Amino acid sequence: MVAAAEDYCRAADCRFMDLTIVNLRTELPAFYHRLGYTESGTLPFPRDQHTNEPLSGKNVEGSPLARVERTLLSACLQQQ
């Protein structure tokens, strides 16, 4: 699914992919790192959004949301 999203963005001439992930899911940063993404910052959880679990009391360093990014290479460069 990630590859399809990246291909869609490449077709639209996008050069970067920026995603926001939930830090509370500890497996997500490692998953995106394996796909070539690097963490580029954090964000506070939007006040108008609701979760299935309360955020208070969670052991979250900094913010519950992390930004990850990756440079999208053109299809020509990927084949080299």
N, C-alpha and C positions, 0 to 999 in steps of 0.2 A: 504494500500500500504506500509506503514511504517512497519507494522508487517510482511509482506511478505519479505521485504528487510532484516529485522532483522533475520527472519528464514533462509533465504538464507545464510547470513553471519555466523550464528550459525552452519549450515551444513558444512560450509567451515572451521570450528574450529576457527572462529574469536571470540575474547573475548571482544572487544570494538567496538562501533559504533561511528565514528567521522563524523560530518556533518558541512558544511558551509552554513549558511543561510543569507538572505539579511535583515539587520536591518531596512531598509526603510519600509518593510512590518511589521508594528507594531504588528500584530497579531501572527506572527511566533514564537517569543521567548516564549510566553505564551502557544502556541499550543504544542511545543516540551517539555516545562517544564511539562505539564500535562502528557506527555508520558514517563516521567522519565529522560529527558535529562537535563544537567546542562551546563551553559555557561562556556567555558574554555578559552576564549580569543577572539581577534578580528584580522581582516586582512584588508589590504587596498584593494580597488577595483582594479582588474587587468587592467592595461592601455590598453591591447589589446582587452578588452571586451567592448561591447557597450550595452547601455540600451535604453529602449523606452522613458525614462524620463531623463533629465539631472540631475546629482548628485549635481552640484554646486547650492548653494542657499537652499539646503535641510537642515533642522534642524536635523543633525545627530551628536550625541555625539560620538566622537572618530572616529570609522571606520564604513563604511556602511555594512561590513560583520562581522558576529559573528560566532565563532566556538562553537558547542554544542557537548556534548559527553554523552555516556551512557555505562555502563558495561552490556554486554550480558550474562545472566545466561543460563546455559545449560537447555535443556527441562526437565531433571530430577529435577533440583533445582526449576524450575518454578512451578512444580506440587506440591511441598511440602507446 
